[in-house]
């Protein structure tokens, strides 16, 4: 039951990453928002980022937690733990982000009330939260498949470091999408971290506020949200099926060879 440590760590991640989410727009998208359109986009992006704080790295933690469970428990126990702990991690991330994030006053940097677009999309929390237990199950399946290659602490540490770096790059790429993705849409279905980040990025940046009149473009992350759940579910099913097949193969008792006549 050591995997239960992942639940409070998920809540801690959401709290620790809040300041980074707060400044994401100014750091990666527009360091000097001008006019009410861009001011609105900045404020809304900040609100969405705060209310999803810890989600993306929480997904990575869920994946690692599932792998951790597979390395320390028999497969039925590992898969059950992964599903349960992943669900609890989703609840911890959601409750912490909403408790600390909240809605910002709709005012600009000068303290004046902002013009607000008539239609504003909302980030889809459901798919992003369902991804937690799916990632945990995926991690458990991968752990079962790779158990022979991750015996040493050095191998496990290197794997986590490489995953974290790649996860960070992909997340920034998804979060900075404005209106329409600038990469092939097929990637959303086969790279779950990109789909999750794009779902958040599109939800807060589909306004295209840099244009006159704040043109409404994009689909507010709807496609990315669907791709996240469908692609991740399919990938998890394939990996769990492969892990089960490998277990079956290993369980087959081969007959003893007969001595030469």
N, C-alpha and C positions, 0 to 999 in steps of 0.2 A: 504493500500500500504506500510505498515511498513516493509514488507518482502524485500523490495528493499535494505535494509541495507546489505543483504547477498552478493550482487555483489561486493562492494568495499572490504568487509571483505575477500572474496575469493582471490582478488588480493593481499591483505595484507598477507594472509596465504602463498601464493606462494613466496612472498619476504622474509618473516620471516623464513620460513623453508629451504631456500636455503643453509645456512651454514650447517644445519644438513644433508641435502642431499649430500653436498660436502664431508662430512666425513663419510658417511654411510659405504662405502667399508672397510675403515680402522678400523671402530668400530665393525662391525658385521660379516665381511667376512674374511679378511686377513690383519692383522695389520702390516705385514712386507712383501709386495710383492717383490719377487725375480725374476730376469731374465726378458727378454723382454716380454715373454708370460704373466706373471703376471702383469708386468708394463702396458702392453696394456690393460689387463682386468680391471685394476684399473682405467685407464684413461677413458676407454669407459663407465664403470659403472658410473663414476662421471658425464660424459656428459649426459647420459640417465637420471640419477637422477635429475640433474639440470633442464633439459628440461621438466620434469614432476613434478617439484616442486609444491606442493599444490594440486595435483590431488586427492590423496587418502583421505586426511582430507577434501578436498573440497567436495568429495562425501558424507562424513559424514555430513558436513554442509548443503548440498543440502537436505539430508534426514530430518534433523532437521528443515530446512526452510519450507519444505512441510508440516510437522506436525504443525509448527507454523501457517501457513496459514489456515490449517483446523480448528484450535482452535479459529480463529478470523473471519472467513468468512464463508458464506454459501458454500456448496459443489461445485456448478458449478464455483463460483468465485475462490474458493481455488484451484481447479484443474487447472483452466486457469492460475492463478498466478504461480502455481508451475511449469507448463510447460515453461512459459515465463521466469521466473526468473532462473530456472535451466539452460536453454539455454544460458542466459546472463552470468551466473556463469562459464559455460564451456568456453565461449569466454574470460572472464576475466582471468581465470587460464592459458589458452593457451598463450595469448598475454603477460602476465606478466612473465611466466616461460621462454618463448623464448626471451623476451627482456633482461632479466637478466641472463639467462643461457648461450645460445650461444654455439658454438663449441670451444672446447679447442684445443690448439696446441698439436699435437701428439708427445709429448716428454715425457721422463721419469723423475724421480725425480732428475736425475743428469743433466738434460737439454739436453741430447742427443736425436736425432731423433729415434723413435721406429720403429722396424719392424712392419708392419701392415698386418694382415691376409688378404688374397685375397677376402674373403667373410665375410661381416659383416651384421647382421640383424638389422632392425630398429624397434624401439618400435612403436606399432600401436596406434597413437593418436586418430583415429576415434572412436573406441569402447570405449576408456577411456573418451572421451568427450561426446559421446551419453549417457553415464551412468549418467551424471549430471541431465538432465531433467527426466530421468527414476527414479533416486533416489528421486528427488523432488516429483514426482507423487506418488511414493511408500510411502513417508512420509505423503503426504496429505491423502492417503487412510488409512494408519495406524492411523493418527490423527482422522479421521472421525470415525473409529472403536473404538478407545480408549478414546474418548472425555470425557466419564463419569468417567474414572479412572485417568485422568490427570488434575483434577480440581485445585489442589493446586500447588503453586510454588515449594514446597519441592518435590513433586512427579515428577515434570518435571525436576528439577535439578538432582535428583537421577537417572532418566532415562538417561539423557545426560551423566552423569559421568560414569555410567556402560557401556554405548555404546562406549564412548571414550576409556576406558580401553580395552574392548574387541576388538575394531577396531585396536588399536595399536598393540596388541599381534598378531592378525591375519595378519596385514600388514607386520610386521617383518618376520613372517613365510613365507609369499609369496615372499617377496623381497630377501630372502636369498636362494632361490632355485637355484641350479647350475645344468644346463643341463637337469636333469629329476627330477620331483617332488618326494619328499619322503613322500607323503601322498596320499591317494586314489584319483584318478582323478575325481571321482564322486563328491567330495566336491567342485570342481570348479564350478559346475553347480548349486549348492544349497547354496553356501556361496559367494555372489558377492564380498565382500571386499577382500576375499582370491584370487578370480580370477583376480581382478584388480591388486593387488600387485604382483601376480605371472606373469602376463603379462609383467610388468615392469622388474621384477627380471630376468625372462628368456631371455628377449630381450638383457640384458647386460651381462648375465653370462652363455650363452649357449656355450661359447668358450671352457670351461673346460681347461683353460690355465695352470692349475697346472700340466697337463700331458705334456709329451714330444711332441712337434710339435703342441700344441694347438688343440687337437681333437675337431672337430665340432660335438657337440651333442645337443640334445634337438630340439625344434621346434621354438625357438625364441619367445615364448609366443603366438603363433598362436592359439593353443587350448584354452589357458586361455582367450584370447581376445574374441573368439567366445562364450565360456561358460559365460563370463561376460554379454554380450548383450542378449543372448538367455535366460539364467537363470533369469536375472534381468527383462527382458520383461515379461516372464511367471509369475514370482512372483508378479510383479506390476499389471498385468491383473487380477490375482486371488484376490489380496487385493482390487482393485478398484471394482471388481464384488461383493465381499462380502460387501463392504461399500454401494454399490447401493442397494443390496438386503436388507440390514438392514434398509436403509432409506425407502424402500418400505414397509417393515413389520411395521415400526413405523407409517407409514402414513395410514395404514388400520384402519378404524374406526369400532370398535367392537360395536355390538348392545347393548343397555342398557338391563340389565337383568330385566325380568318381576317380579313384586312383587308377593309374594306367594299368592295363592288363599285363 
